[in-house]
């Protein structure tokens, strides 16, 4: 999303940023930002302390602080009708391992695989090379456990929520 308001322009915030990752099970971005009162109850309820106040004061997930356990406490704490049924998929996230990954730079590291409880990250052994990471998207829950533990911050989770306006 490109924000060209004067305040953000003066603060050099006119660059394109990916949409925020909202809480699991949230409705589309537009309905979420229209209905969220920014009360902070979801942040207080989060046992992992990964919900932070983002741009505009709306709650978003910070996977650098830890992983989501899908405990549903944020949903239960919210008094607004901002969530899909809990039996639905919590969120649609994509995961990418960037070129700064140690394994991609021929340094043996597999901490992301070790942290992945759903076994979505594996390493392909290649002849005369350091094993390379592979992601099975269908197995990825989007918990974010791999993000905080990566020593190079090479793992990026992103969302394309319905209603989010971004390029």
JOKATA-V132610 format. One record per residue. N is the residue number from 1. D_LAST is the distance of its C-alpha to the last C-alpha in Angstrom with 1 decimal. Layout:
# JOKATA-V132610
n:d_last
N:D_LAST
N:D_LAST
This chain:
# JOKATA-V132610
n:d_last
1:6.0
2:8.0
3:11.6
4:14.0
5:17.1
6:20.2
7:21.0
8:17.7
9:17.9
10:21.5
11:20.6
12:18.1
13:15.3
14:13.1
15:11.2
16:7.7
17:8.9
18:8.3
19:9.5
20:13.3
21:15.5
22:17.8
23:21.4
24:22.5
25:23.1
26:21.0
27:20.1
28:16.6
29:14.7
30:15.7
31:19.3
32:19.4
33:18.6
34:20.9
35:23.7
36:23.7
37:26.6
38:25.7
39:29.3
40:28.8
41:30.9
42:28.4
43:28.4
44:32.2
45:32.5
46:30.4
47:33.0
48:30.8
49:29.5
50:25.8
51:24.6
52:23.8
53:22.9
54:19.3
55:17.6
56:19.2
57:21.9
58:20.4
59:21.5
60:19.3
61:20.5
62:21.4
63:22.4
64:23.9
65:26.6
66:27.5
67:26.8
68:26.6
69:29.9
70:28.8
71:31.9
72:30.5
73:32.0
74:28.8
75:28.8
76:32.5
77:32.3
78:29.8
79:31.7
80:28.8
81:27.8
82:24.3
83:24.9
84:25.2
85:28.6
86:29.3
87:30.2
88:26.6
89:24.2
90:23.3
91:19.6
92:17.2
93:16.3
94:15.6
95:17.6
96:17.6
97:20.5
98:19.8
99:22.3
100:23.9
101:25.5
102:29.3
103:30.1
104:27.8
105:29.9
106:33.2
107:34.0
108:35.2
109:33.1
110:32.4
111:31.9
112:28.7
113:30.8
114:33.5
115:31.4
116:29.8
117:32.1
118:30.5
119:31.1
120:27.5
121:27.8
122:30.6
123:31.8
124:32.8
125:36.0
126:36.3
127:39.5
128:40.1
129:36.7
130:35.2
131:33.8
132:30.0
133:27.7
134:26.5
135:24.5
136:25.5
137:22.5
138:24.8
139:26.9
140:24.3
141:24.6
142:21.8
143:24.6
144:23.3
145:26.9
146:25.8
147:23.4
148:26.0
149:28.7
150:27.0
151:28.9
152:26.1
153:23.2
154:21.8
155:20.6
156:17.1
157:16.4
158:13.0
159:12.2
160:10.1
161:12.4
162:13.1
163:12.4
164:9.6
165:7.1
166:3.8
167:0.0
